[in-house]
């Protein structure tokens, strides 16, 4: 149960004017509750990330969490790594998120060392990587910059290395889009969000979160050089793909 202090009430009152969504200190303070109530299957997906990290980590390799927020995926990965000499690099461009991630990493006792870095993921060198994850992060990158970022990730992966890409999807088929969007709205209502909260957050995200179709993701990952691209998780209009170098 969340305390009042950590419950997401960000859009419970009318906002005039309504600013674009940003990962600032207000969002960082309530982020675990926000993502739990907004993204179906998030906890399950984090568990999958840990499983994948445990399967694909290589000795003396690096594992990257790009867009780490408060470190849920970072910690899930850290707790499943058994290979020697590994290091995790968690990156986010929000100082508030990075501060929270550092606190969460410090409170965790898994042995793999973690560097938490405040930086733009487009400026981070990906080197000697066995695993890279981007958990609902690419959708906040300008569409015309997405391929270049994926190419850099591909080039920084070791042979057999993997990228786990989780994203909100849009659908080319109008009926599929309407059906899955309606189910997502029902999920948020069932988790206690009011119509005002739902509509204001949707409007705040409109200009900053630009989703792609599953087909666009697949095509872009192949264009970036990945030989294998597999859908490994989907809950309504949220999905994760594993891309293998």
Wavefront OBJ file of the C-alpha trace (Angstrom):
o trace
v 0.000 0.000 0.000
v 1.403 3.404 -0.964
v 1.509 6.181 1.580
v -0.244 9.444 0.709
v 3.189 10.958 0.138
v 4.068 8.417 -2.584
v 0.633 8.052 -4.185
v 0.233 9.453 -7.681
v -2.121 12.429 -7.392
v -0.212 14.508 -9.952
v -3.218 15.134 -12.203
v -6.020 14.835 -9.635
v -6.727 18.587 -9.818
v -7.201 20.685 -12.990
v -3.939 22.100 -14.423
v -4.119 25.402 -16.285
v -2.037 25.597 -18.362
v -1.187 21.921 -18.734
v 2.567 21.503 -19.178
v 4.203 18.693 -21.128
v 5.027 15.629 -19.041
v 8.554 15.668 -17.566
v 10.482 13.269 -15.349
v 11.045 15.873 -12.655
v 11.207 15.647 -8.851
v 7.398 15.518 -8.552
v 7.229 12.498 -10.858
v 10.206 10.795 -9.191
v 8.463 11.037 -5.807
v 5.419 9.073 -6.984
v 6.890 7.107 -9.893
v 6.548 3.563 -8.457
v 2.826 4.106 -7.878
v 2.372 5.842 -11.240
v 3.966 3.106 -13.301
v 2.308 0.289 -11.335
v -1.126 1.811 -11.956
v -0.448 2.922 -15.542
v 1.565 0.160 -17.236
v -0.018 -3.308 -17.247
v 2.431 -6.096 -16.477
v 5.264 -3.787 -15.392
v 6.337 -5.907 -12.404
v 6.238 -9.059 -14.539
v 8.327 -7.363 -17.222
v 10.964 -6.328 -14.672
v 11.156 -9.952 -13.581
v 11.695 -10.961 -17.206
v 14.517 -8.419 -17.467
v 16.234 -10.060 -14.526
v 15.810 -13.471 -16.117
v 17.251 -12.250 -19.427
v 20.199 -10.621 -17.665
v 20.947 -13.877 -15.890
v 20.766 -15.832 -19.145
v 22.778 -13.492 -21.360
v 25.370 -11.896 -19.062
v 28.887 -12.846 -20.134
v 32.009 -12.922 -17.945
v 33.665 -9.501 -17.587
v 30.903 -7.795 -19.584
v 28.789 -4.699 -19.066
v 25.015 -4.476 -18.734
v 23.260 -1.177 -19.443
v 19.900 0.125 -18.264
v 19.198 3.130 -20.494
v 16.498 5.342 -19.022
v 16.801 3.649 -15.635
v 14.409 5.935 -13.692
v 14.493 4.751 -10.050
v 16.304 1.513 -10.908
v 13.608 -1.189 -10.869
v 15.050 -2.860 -13.966
v 18.624 -2.247 -12.796
v 17.985 -4.079 -9.532
v 16.082 -6.895 -11.231
v 19.080 -7.433 -13.509
v 21.621 -7.075 -10.711
v 19.984 -9.766 -8.587
v 20.132 -12.396 -11.347
v 23.717 -11.908 -12.593
v 25.970 -14.833 -11.723
v 28.815 -14.352 -14.210
v 32.092 -12.982 -12.776
v 33.453 -9.512 -13.525
v 30.181 -7.943 -14.682
v 29.292 -4.295 -14.185
v 25.934 -2.521 -14.540
v 25.635 1.006 -15.917
v 22.311 2.704 -15.174
v 21.697 5.941 -17.077
v 18.999 8.606 -16.835
v 18.908 12.303 -17.722
v 16.653 13.247 -14.778
v 18.674 14.303 -11.705
v 15.749 13.422 -9.439
v 15.492 9.921 -10.905
v 19.255 9.418 -10.677
v 19.287 10.459 -7.008
v 16.498 7.983 -6.269
v 18.201 5.228 -8.250
v 21.449 5.726 -6.334
v 19.564 5.414 -3.041
v 17.852 2.214 -4.181
v 21.112 0.702 -5.428
v 22.867 1.578 -2.163
v 20.108 -0.149 -0.178
v 20.420 -3.336 -2.272
v 22.999 -5.980 -1.320
v 23.465 -7.848 -4.609
v 27.196 -8.101 -5.413
v 27.409 -6.824 -9.010
v 28.742 -3.234 -8.973
v 26.490 -0.525 -10.443
v 27.426 2.883 -11.839
v 24.460 5.276 -11.849
v 25.068 8.046 -14.384
v 23.143 11.262 -14.992
v 23.423 11.762 -18.747
v 21.565 11.732 -22.038
v 21.476 8.126 -23.253
v 22.318 9.375 -26.751
v 25.706 10.536 -25.428
v 26.645 7.358 -23.533
v 29.256 5.036 -25.048
v 28.014 1.424 -25.210
v 31.050 -0.814 -24.888
v 31.654 -4.539 -24.295
v 27.972 -5.022 -23.500
v 26.216 -8.357 -23.036
v 22.802 -6.900 -22.191
v 21.180 -3.526 -22.828
v 17.672 -2.662 -21.739
v 15.515 0.320 -22.643
v 12.362 0.117 -20.579
v 9.752 2.538 -22.027
v 12.526 4.946 -23.000
v 12.897 4.929 -26.794
v 9.371 6.354 -27.105
v 10.639 9.610 -25.557
v 13.466 9.949 -28.123
v 12.692 11.935 -31.275
v 11.651 9.431 -33.994
v 14.367 10.566 -36.404
v 17.044 9.823 -33.762
v 15.903 6.334 -32.823
v 17.708 4.333 -35.499
v 21.082 5.943 -34.764
v 20.719 5.115 -31.067
v 19.829 1.495 -31.818
v 22.790 1.211 -34.198
v 25.122 2.444 -31.439
v 23.681 -0.101 -29.046
v 24.063 -2.896 -31.610
v 27.657 -1.937 -32.331
v 28.487 -1.882 -28.599
v 27.108 -5.369 -27.943
v 29.296 -8.450 -27.812
v 28.447 -11.274 -30.239
v 25.377 -12.974 -28.806
v 24.529 -9.875 -26.782
v 20.924 -8.745 -26.454
v 18.791 -5.632 -26.344
v 15.506 -5.813 -24.446
v 13.261 -3.036 -25.750
v 9.965 -2.350 -23.955
v 7.592 0.225 -25.448
v 4.019 1.417 -25.617
v 2.640 0.447 -29.027
v 0.296 1.991 -31.503
v -1.490 -0.154 -34.091
v -1.994 0.391 -37.804
v -5.363 -1.355 -37.652
v -7.937 1.098 -36.258
v -10.041 -1.610 -34.610
v -7.037 -3.136 -32.840
v -5.906 0.330 -31.717
v -9.343 1.180 -30.309
v -9.774 -2.179 -28.565
v -6.394 -2.236 -26.830
v -6.517 1.453 -25.967
v -9.930 0.929 -24.351
v -8.576 -1.994 -22.329
v -5.668 0.158 -21.171
v -8.122 2.861 -20.072
v -10.111 0.239 -18.177
v -6.884 -0.888 -16.481
v -6.186 2.665 -15.280
v -9.760 3.162 -14.071
v -9.582 -0.133 -12.180
v -6.423 1.176 -10.489
v -8.250 4.216 -9.172
v -7.494 6.941 -11.704
v -10.306 9.417 -12.357
v -11.372 10.565 -15.818
v -9.714 13.927 -15.098
v -6.416 12.258 -14.183
v -6.513 10.037 -17.262
v -7.331 12.861 -19.679
v -4.805 15.325 -18.247
v -1.940 12.833 -18.222
v -2.759 11.732 -21.767
v -2.679 15.365 -22.919
v 0.581 16.032 -21.030
v 2.226 13.055 -22.755
v 0.931 13.749 -26.265
v 3.881 15.782 -27.523
v 6.650 13.920 -25.683
v 5.691 10.229 -26.005
v 5.499 9.142 -29.660
v 4.772 5.400 -29.967
v 5.615 3.171 -32.928
v 3.911 0.083 -34.282
v 5.375 -3.346 -33.649
v 6.223 -3.537 -37.355
v 8.163 -0.250 -37.154
v 10.135 -1.532 -34.177
v 10.995 -4.776 -35.922
v 12.073 -3.010 -39.127
v 14.189 -0.488 -37.248
v 15.915 -3.137 -35.141
v 16.774 -5.150 -38.252
v 18.029 -1.962 -39.940
v 20.240 -1.350 -36.903
v 21.906 -4.713 -37.549
v 20.120 -7.138 -35.242
v 19.782 -10.580 -36.801
v 17.017 -11.869 -34.537
v 14.075 -9.850 -33.206
v 11.392 -11.612 -31.151
v 8.292 -10.397 -29.342
v 8.683 -11.767 -25.812
v 5.998 -9.919 -23.821
v 2.748 -8.062 -24.441
v 0.054 -6.680 -22.149
v -2.609 -4.733 -24.053
v -0.738 -1.916 -25.861
v 2.583 -2.444 -24.074
v 5.181 -4.880 -25.377
v 8.802 -5.958 -25.170
v 11.070 -7.288 -27.884
v 14.365 -9.099 -27.510
v 16.892 -8.305 -30.235
v 19.975 -10.500 -30.497
v 23.233 -9.536 -32.134
l 1 2 3 4 5 6 7 8 9 10 11 12 13 14 15 16 17 18 19 20 21 22 23 24 25 26 27 28 29 30 31 32 33 34 35 36 37 38 39 40 41 42 43 44 45 46 47 48 49 50 51 52 53 54 55 56 57 58 59 60 61 62 63 64 65 66 67 68 69 70 71 72 73 74 75 76 77 78 79 80 81 82 83 84 85 86 87 88 89 90 91 92 93 94 95 96 97 98 99 100 101 102 103 104 105 106 107 108 109 110 111 112 113 114 115 116 117 118 119 120 121 122 123 124 125 126 127 128 129 130 131 132 133 134 135 136 137 138 139 140 141 142 143 144 145 146 147 148 149 150 151 152 153 154 155 156 157 158 159 160 161 162 163 164 165 166 167 168 169 170 171 172 173 174 175 176 177 178 179 180 181 182 183 184 185 186 187 188 189 190 191 192 193 194 195 196 197 198 199 200 201 202 203 204 205 206 207 208 209 210 211 212 213 214 215 216 217 218 219 220 221 222 223 224 225 226 227 228 229 230 231 232 233 234 235 236 237 238 239 240 241 242 243 244 245
